[in-house]
Amino acid sequence: MVHLSGIFPLIRACFARTPGCRAFGARMLVTLLVLGGALTLAGCYGDDGYQLPTRAMKELSPEMLSLLVQKNMPKDSPLLVRLFKEESELEVWKQDTTGQFQLLKVYPICRWSGELGPKKVEGDRQAPEGFYTITPGLMNPNSNYYLAINVGFPNAYDKANGFSGAFLMIHGDCSSRGCYAMTDEQIGEIYSLARESFLGGQKEFQIQAYPFRMTPANLARHRDNPNMPFWKMIKEGNDHFEVTHLEPKVDVCDRHYVFDAQPPANSTKPLVFNPTGRCPAYEVAQDIAGPALEKQRNDELQIAQLTSRNVPTAPITMGTDGGMNRVFAAKLADTGPSYDADGHLRAPPVHPGMPTPTLSPPPPPPTLASMFSAKPAAQQTQVAASDPNSQQHTGFFDSLFKPKTDAAQTASSGNAPGAVLAGLTPQSAAAARKSEAAKSEPQKSEPQKAAPQVAEVPKPKAKSQQDANAAQPPATNGGLINGAQPVVPAGTFDGRWAGLQ
């Protein structure tokens, strides 16, 4: 971490040594002053001679830049992330030129651990659920799992309820012990998108972590789960986001979440929330409360209809080892460790002594469509969680400029639609949140949105010959293991897909 006193010598060194720094100098200086952090670009050195890693500074791919243009999203506009365990998907949302968040890309989660439900006790292997705020200091460019984003557990809600744990991440390497694990390519792209948002002036971004997409069908299937009261609470924040496409303001009082609270109309005092104390008098703007209440009533009606039809409930499992998106299922067939091109031993995604992870469910068969009384008005994919064993907490200087991995994977398993009511448009709430959304351009009719791009995952390759040499470190003969196929480059899924914790 380079402290504020070393910022200006760092910038001078950067300008003197690296042409790329000069090109970004003005933007860097503004960001330094706004965020109070120590930033620089790859190839620049701090006062102690430390050279920043380059993978956190990798530029966005031409494909991603083209997608941003197509969706009218400046590359440095604010970011929001959503995670969905059961579907094992992670969504990245970006603010477009209307000031609202739209879905940019869906990434299949390679690995998450634990069960559906919030994390409560350190060591329970649970990936957290809830609403978390990510600051630049929570982005770790020096992770052993390529790159990592600390989700910020425990937050105010977790602490108020006595939950314990620390260093729960979204990271690479496809190996999890309470985290959301992605491939290196995926976390590299996600990390770079977040970096660009910070450079654009966003001081923090929100992560919303859910057990599953909060649809009536899923809630009906899990109606017997003891975590349902917690899930109904966080569903309120989910509904606020889905009807407005604006980041919900999150507070905690009386040991529960409160969303989009504002002072009563006749009040002149600012709201003060005590996570363990009584909630102050507050209200929610009608632009948000009205559509959210309508959505809630519609969902509850559908849940009641499904329950009356005795829709089967999902089994409540204990002792399972989390889940993974089914696009990675072929990797479960690999039972032996392997070495990557760096000589690091990599283990399969099944942890010794633990059951096989649950795969994300396939799309429901067409014959089940008749069970639903209403169809969503818009197709909306959701995100899943990933987890790393943790890394040290690093500051903004280290995390903000870490290189990105190769292009993110494409292709996800079928994405179930979200529960969005017909006629509920996000535009109705935009006026109430002008101060929180970018309004640099005049309001215009919303352009036709392209279908969400789903991150692809490389197709499974045939297993290499399994012999006595398979678990030996790579030799120096041109990067090949004696008697084996060429070594897979580090940073690819096959090269870094499940590091030992």
Summary of the structure (lengths in Angstrom):
residues: 501
radius of gyration: 23.0
end to end distance: 25.4
largest distance: 78.8
contacts: 1758
relative contact order: 0.19
helix: 28%
strand: 15%
